[in-house]
Structure formats: structure tokens, C-alpha cells
């Protein structure tokens, strides 16, 4: 299961202040949120990921960009356009730290024992 590894990665990269890796973690959390049915959170994380990339000026590797594209398209298809747009804007206004904290709290029920 990816959850415990992703939680560890987020904590590790936060300690290093590794913004590129934290941005990639946001993308992975987006996919987990979508898979777990947290559609609004997934859309917010899409916005937060885009905002983080804009702040750092870094471009994802092609394979990462392709995986994120598929996740974004799925989130867009599952939410009404107005809801998706509102959540996207909300995510864009968050800091990377805020988005990570919100995602880890919301998705924590995926594996409660892994976060203890």
C-alpha cells in the first residue's frame, strides 16, 4: 500500500524543505484522494500542485506529467464543472504546507495504524 510510504516521504521532504519532492507528493495525494472518493479534495490538490509548480518554477518529468494529466482528467469528469473550478481555485490559494496538512488529515483514514 502506498499510503505509509507517502506519509513517510512527505515528513522526510518537509524536514529537508525539498519543494520539488513535496510537489510530487501533492500529485500522488491527488491520485489517492480520487481513488478514495474524496473528489473535492482531489480537485483542491490539483490546484495546490499547479500553484506549487508555479512557485518553484519546476517542470515535472514526462512520466509524472502524464500520470497527473490522467488524474486531473478523471477529477474533472467526476465533478460538475463549477464545483471543480471552485475547488481548483481554492487549492491554488493554499500553500504547499496547507495542502499537505489538509490531505494527510483527510486521507488519514486510509491506514490509521500507519500514521501512529
HELIX and SHEET records of a PDB file:
HELIX    1   1 UNK A    3  UNK A   16  1                                  14    
HELIX    2   2 UNK A   19  UNK A   35  1                                  17    
HELIX    3   3 UNK A   39  UNK A   56  1                                  18    
HELIX    4   4 UNK A   62  UNK A   78  1                                  17    
HELIX    5   5 UNK A   81  UNK A   92  1                                  12    
HELIX    6   6 UNK A   96  UNK A  107  1                                  12    
HELIX    7   7 UNK A  108  UNK A  110  5                                   3    
HELIX    8   8 UNK A  112  UNK A  115  5                                   4    
END                                                                             
